[in-house]
Amino acid sequence: MKKQSLMEKIENINHAGKKVKYVINSVLCHGCDFCKKNCSAGAIYGEIKQPHKIDWKKCICCGSCESVCPFKAISCQTELLS
């Protein structure tokens, strides 16, 4: 049996068999930096007043970015694991 990384374990616990990915809508993002400052994994990058992006290799899918975005520019996309 293959060992799971910590990120995979967290994802499986938090999302019960669903593959989760957070995305930033570049049209709605104002580059305010709230999400970037609240990301404990350091997965969000971008310049002030420019749309930000998420590095999915670093993202632990905790949802803190979505919860602090005043413009509702961040959303969670899920799909069932096969």
C-alpha positions in Angstrom: 0.0 0.0 0.0 1.3 3.4 -1.0 2.0 5.9 1.8 -0.1 9.1 1.6 1.4 12.5 2.0 0.1 14.8 4.7 -1.7 16.9 2.1 -3.5 13.8 0.7 -4.5 12.8 4.3 -5.9 16.3 5.0 -7.8 16.4 1.7 -9.3 12.9 2.3 -10.4 13.8 5.9 -11.8 17.2 5.0 -13.5 16.3 1.7 -14.6 12.6 2.1 -13.7 11.1 -1.2 -13.9 14.3 -3.3 -11.1 15.9 -5.2 -11.1 19.6 -4.2 -9.5 22.5 -5.9 -9.8 26.2 -5.0 -9.8 28.7 -7.9 -9.6 32.4 -8.1 -11.9 34.2 -10.6 -9.6 36.8 -12.2 -12.5 39.0 -13.1 -13.7 39.3 -9.5 -10.3 39.4 -7.8 -9.1 42.9 -6.9 -5.7 41.8 -5.6 -6.4 43.0 -2.1 -4.0 40.4 -0.6 -6.5 39.2 2.1 -6.3 35.6 0.8 -2.6 35.7 0.4 -2.1 36.9 4.0 -4.4 34.3 5.3 -3.0 31.3 3.4 -1.0 29.2 5.9 0.5 27.2 3.1 1.8 30.2 1.2 0.0 28.9 -1.9 -1.4 32.2 -3.1 0.7 34.7 -5.1 0.2 37.9 -7.0 0.8 41.6 -6.9 -1.3 44.1 -5.1 -4.2 45.3 -7.3 -3.7 42.4 -9.7 -5.6 39.2 -9.8 -4.0 36.5 -7.7 -3.4 32.8 -8.4 -3.2 29.6 -6.4 -0.3 27.2 -6.6 -2.1 23.9 -6.3 1.1 22.0 -5.5 1.2 24.0 -2.2 -2.5 24.4 -1.5 -3.8 22.2 1.4 -7.4 22.9 0.6 -8.2 24.4 4.0 -10.6 27.0 2.6 -9.3 30.0 4.6 -8.8 31.9 1.4 -12.4 31.5 0.4 -13.6 32.6 3.8 -11.7 35.9 3.9 -12.3 37.1 0.3 -14.5 40.2 0.4 -15.2 40.0 -3.3 -16.3 36.3 -3.4 -13.6 35.7 -6.0 -12.5 32.3 -4.6 -14.6 29.2 -5.0 -14.2 25.5 -4.3 -14.5 23.1 -7.1 -15.1 19.4 -6.3 -15.2 16.2 -8.3 -15.7 12.6 -7.1 -12.5 10.6 -6.9 -12.6 7.6 -9.2 
